Amino acid sequence: MTMREKRRKFERALVRTILIMSCFLTSLCQAQPEPQSPGYTSAPGERVTQLRPTFTWKKVTGATKYGLYISKYPYGSNNIVYENENISGSLTSFTIDKNLEYGHLYRWNMRAYVNGKWTSYSSRLYFYIPPAKPEPTSPGSSSPDGPNTDTLTPTFKWNSASGASYYAFYIKDTISG
């Protein structure tokens, strides 16, 4: 092999090494936030009862701010219900300032702003907020010895529950079981 061929081979190997190192360093510099809570990695996810959940993640070194994105089912950019791209880079948790809704499935993810650029989006976590419970209003009371009714065909009433699509009704006879 001539000296010129050796030099070309060396230059090609050097370029390959630089490209590989560049890709490696870029992936280190572009670390994504890692969502922690609430949620699981698959739908329907974790049951959440707060309408304003607190979201937590692992810090990204060098992040000056974070973006948080929440969509409801069917998930995706057309169903984003909360978006905030100004969460301080010093935080690793954030409570949203808008109520989510009862009876919906949600998905969330994030990205970090590092060195003047947004990282790619993080992995996604799923959670759901169950429908609100309806509140019975009549007849009866919450005490075990509630009022008696003088009809065999009472009308049962309750306050509607946000997000409910139907109601199930149960009666328990406390005397005969």
Sequence and secondary structure as in RCSB ss.txt:
>XXXX:A:sequence
MTMREKRRKFERALVRTILIMSCFLTSLCQAQPEPQSPGYTSAPGERVTQLRPTFTWKKVTGATKYGLYISKYPY
GSNNIVYENENISGSLTSFTIDKNLEYGHLYRWNMRAYVNGKWTSYSSRLYFYIPPAKPEPTSPGSSSPDGPNTD
TLTPTFKWNSASGASYYAFYIKDTISG
>XXXX:A:secstr
  HHHHHHHHHHHHHHHHHHHHHHHHHHHT   EEEES BSSSS EE   SS EEEEE  TTEEEEEEEEEESS 
SGGGEEEEEEEEETT SEEE SS   TTEEEEEEEEEEETTEE      EEEEE     EEEES  SSTT    S
 SS   EEE  TT S        TTT 
